[in-house]
Amino acid sequence: MAGPTPDQAGTPAPGQAVPPGALPERSPGAESPGAAADAAVARILAATVHPAVGAPRGVVVDSPPGAGKSTLVVRAARELVAAGERLMIVAQTNGQVDDLVGRLAEKAPELTIGRLHAADSAPGPEVLRHANVTPSDKVADLAGQDVVISTSAKWQWVRAEAPWRHAIVDEAYQMRSDALLAVARLFERALFVGDPGQLDPFTVVGTEQWAGLSYDPSGSAVVTLLAHNPQIEPHRLPVSWRLPASAAPLISRAFYPYTPFRSGTGPDDRRLTAAVRPDGSALDAVIDRAAEHGWALLELPARHTVRTDPQAVAAVAATVRRLLERGLTAHSEQGRAPLTADRVAVGTAHRDQAAAVRAALLRAGVPVDGAAGPAVTVDTANRLQGREYDVTVVLHPLSGRPDATAFHLETGRLCVLASRHRHACIVVARAGIAELLDEHPSTAPVQLGVPVAFPDGWEANHQVLQHLGGHRVRLR
């Protein structure tokens, strides 16, 4: 496999403890974004399709938000099949599998694709409309397909006499290490692609008994893989094509301090214009601020509230309604298009908050997900991972809280919420979050053998709040 690039040399593995200031923040390079991305992809494909003699059996790719991870998976699949390989692809949810099947079927119509699903479920109609896709709940029915795609949960039950030579694991950082152990018998080599800044794998059982052990089944598959295979040097995609020039520096600095990336667009490549003039309200002020600078903070008075804070929920719904009323147009390198409801998303930390926002939007006459026609997406950070919109409105996880718990301080949660947009992100929050962070230092026990995550939630939240402070509009 190809060796590390200059930016990778000395870069800590995901999850590795790193003291602040141990490494300088490096620029991703002076070459153009397109050239940097093409060079990185070329190295990854060479290591995957034509590995050197004695190269590790795994290739790991770290991808920041919107860096072309799905495009890389499609290119790798096409080149592996062109080289005469049968390929299995592992994703983590049925939604991710269906999205990947649809993208692969459109971009590579020459491939025959098998969609392996559970016996009591079926893929969505958007998958079945492709002529080159064959669904089945039995892997034997798909033996002649070039590519077979399914979830890790389904692959665990597959019994294959002859393993695949190659596999691609998509969203690999969301995969638990026990799931990787269960499917690793099915392939000889694998390309692992994922975003190290996103949410950690989810489990509903306690994991304290495994904390610090090298075989912790609740740990990320990639972190465990790298811990047991130090010879694997992760590659990385250095350019985000989703995040605008206004957002990439903050997200890179706050959540990816040792694997920096940049935007694929310049400061003047994207803008939002409104057909309706502002009326002098705080809502219009925050929308204009976001349109001009890419970020805006709608700040409510400080107060401890219940989790489904009625005033904050109402502010989120009113902001979304006003966004649509003002007839915004999104201008970008892809052309110009009206900001319709399906290009707007609301992100929350909890499902009950999402339900409250959804109900408030319906009362305001705004269509939400599930409605016929274009509709606003309202969901939690967990379910918004991997999705992209023109404008997002975020209810800050710490807004109105009397404490700062590990759940609300998880860096991946804030990273997902703040990195779904192509043009602008509006954060709705009550004042006092900075003081809350200072008043609640971490009291979690230190466990031997558990790497310290860096940056931690306090550092990331402070950096984001400091930046948003320059784009604050107070709502009284």
Secondary structure as GFF3:
##gff-version 3
##sequence-region A 1 476
A	DSSP	alpha_helix	33	49	.	.	.	ID=ss1
A	DSSP	beta_strand	58	62	.	.	.	ID=ss2
A	DSSP	alpha_helix	69	82	.	.	.	ID=ss3
A	DSSP	beta_strand	87	91	.	.	.	ID=ss4
A	DSSP	alpha_helix	94	107	.	.	.	ID=ss5
A	DSSP	beta_strand	113	116	.	.	.	ID=ss6
A	DSSP	alpha_helix	125	128	.	.	.	ID=ss7
A	DSSP	beta_strand	133	136	.	.	.	ID=ss8
A	DSSP	three_ten_helix	139	142	.	.	.	ID=ss9
A	DSSP	beta_strand	147	151	.	.	.	ID=ss10
A	DSSP	alpha_helix	152	155	.	.	.	ID=ss11
A	DSSP	beta_strand	164	170	.	.	.	ID=ss12
A	DSSP	three_ten_helix	172	174	.	.	.	ID=ss13
A	DSSP	alpha_helix	177	183	.	.	.	ID=ss14
A	DSSP	three_ten_helix	184	186	.	.	.	ID=ss15
A	DSSP	beta_strand	187	194	.	.	.	ID=ss16
A	DSSP	three_ten_helix	208	210	.	.	.	ID=ss17
A	DSSP	alpha_helix	221	228	.	.	.	ID=ss18
A	DSSP	beta_strand	235	236	.	.	.	ID=ss19
A	DSSP	beta_strand	239	240	.	.	.	ID=ss20
A	DSSP	alpha_helix	248	255	.	.	.	ID=ss21
A	DSSP	beta_strand	262	263	.	.	.	ID=ss22
A	DSSP	beta_strand	271	274	.	.	.	ID=ss23
A	DSSP	alpha_helix	282	293	.	.	.	ID=ss24
A	DSSP	beta_strand	295	300	.	.	.	ID=ss25
A	DSSP	alpha_helix	310	325	.	.	.	ID=ss26
A	DSSP	beta_strand	328	332	.	.	.	ID=ss27
A	DSSP	beta_strand	335	338	.	.	.	ID=ss28
A	DSSP	three_ten_helix	341	343	.	.	.	ID=ss29
A	DSSP	beta_strand	344	348	.	.	.	ID=ss30
A	DSSP	alpha_helix	351	363	.	.	.	ID=ss31
A	DSSP	beta_strand	377	380	.	.	.	ID=ss32
A	DSSP	alpha_helix	381	384	.	.	.	ID=ss33
A	DSSP	beta_strand	389	395	.	.	.	ID=ss34
A	DSSP	alpha_helix	406	409	.	.	.	ID=ss35
A	DSSP	alpha_helix	411	417	.	.	.	ID=ss36
A	DSSP	beta_strand	421	430	.	.	.	ID=ss37
A	DSSP	alpha_helix	433	439	.	.	.	ID=ss38
A	DSSP	alpha_helix	457	468	.	.	.	ID=ss39
A	DSSP	three_ten_helix	469	471	.	.	.	ID=ss40
A	DSSP	beta_strand	472	474	.	.	.	ID=ss41
###
